Amino acid sequence: MKMTNPKAAFYWAASCGGCEIAMLELGEGLVDMSKKVDIVFWPVALDFKYSDVESMPNESIDVCFFNGAIQTSENEHMAQLLREKSKILIAFGACANDGGIPALANTTSKEEIFKRVYKQTPTTGNPEDVIPQSKVHVKEGVLSIPEFYNTVRTLDQTVDVDYFVPGCPPVGEQITAVINDIFGGELPPKGSVIGASDKSLCDECKRVKGDRKIKKIVRTYEIVPDTEKCLLDQGIICMGPATRGGCGAQCINANMPCRGCYGAVPGVLDQGAKMLSALSSNFDAESEEEIERIASGVLDPIGTFYRYTLARSLLRRAKA
Amino acid sequence: MNVIGGFSLLQKMLGKSEIEDRVRLKWFSASNGEGYAPTVQYIIEMLRTLGPVSRNRSRES
């Protein structure tokens, strides 16, 4: 008798779809996987309904790869549902891990976001100032759409999570390794970050590190960075010192700075605070004025230091 | 000196957060206990009034 294949589910919550593309980019690897694994739920690729998942017995899915942050009642419902139905729940990608780009919404509020999106954007015509409501009464009954939350959360701030695969998106080789380990029965301790390194990105970066004396912060369009030298030495904010490695330094190899998508280095609670301290300790100035001038080169500190981790951070969110 | 740069950036970030009111930067020489003690006491009282920063995971609206 044929042994039954392990069952896998893939889901996207508040995300851009890049994690799904990363899965699809496995190409032939995906075909290999589909021979060993039965995919029981994957909205981006296969037509299953939420009710199909609801009707599954608890813990009948062996592994669920969950990408995206939790920003709506739908995201939250699916997180709870898939937690219930899955033996192993994996936070897949930066948004599920740390909030990701969607969590930058925590610098403002639901009200401000709706105002901007539905009233103020130059391409929006909305003369009646219609703002989406989660429930609308019409003649035929009540129509409802998911509720949009004021605060974006990570997956593990919502439900219990077994493993964390960071990255925006996770890189292909790491995904393959994770899939092989998980379905091959090589289970690391619960709560582990998998598919990444235990060192900082700086550790795997091949660039030559200099004295790190920053006199002026520059943005990538302002200079053509030297391809051999450390980007921080050239005044470009590179998140390498505060960021977990394992991505293969792809951005650095393309002569662009690390933006921090693999999250905080192990042992660091708050990636942004770590980066702030690493960066400011390299400011090279003689006077208070000069140092203020260098610091003022960081135009958007939260968006720079917490680009992917605001939901996880100690800052949490903007004041109400 | 670099603390100033870090602090200036930190203030910029905290200005939007719930922990803004909890952060102060003051300098004291080793001989200035008279200035140091009341400042620490003031901060302790301030933190008592503000209470702990909520880190609970429940959903806020």
Interface residues (C-beta under 8 A of the other chain):
Chain A: E76 T107 K110 Y149 N150 T151 R153 Q157 T158 G272 L276 S277 L279 S280 S281 N282 F283 A285 E288 I291 E292 I294 A295 S296 V298 P301 I302 F305 Y306 L314 L315 R316 R317 A318 K319
Chain B: M1 N2 V3 I4 G5 G6 S8 L9 L10 K12 M13 L14 K16 S17 E18 I19 E20 V53 R55 R57 R59 E60 S61
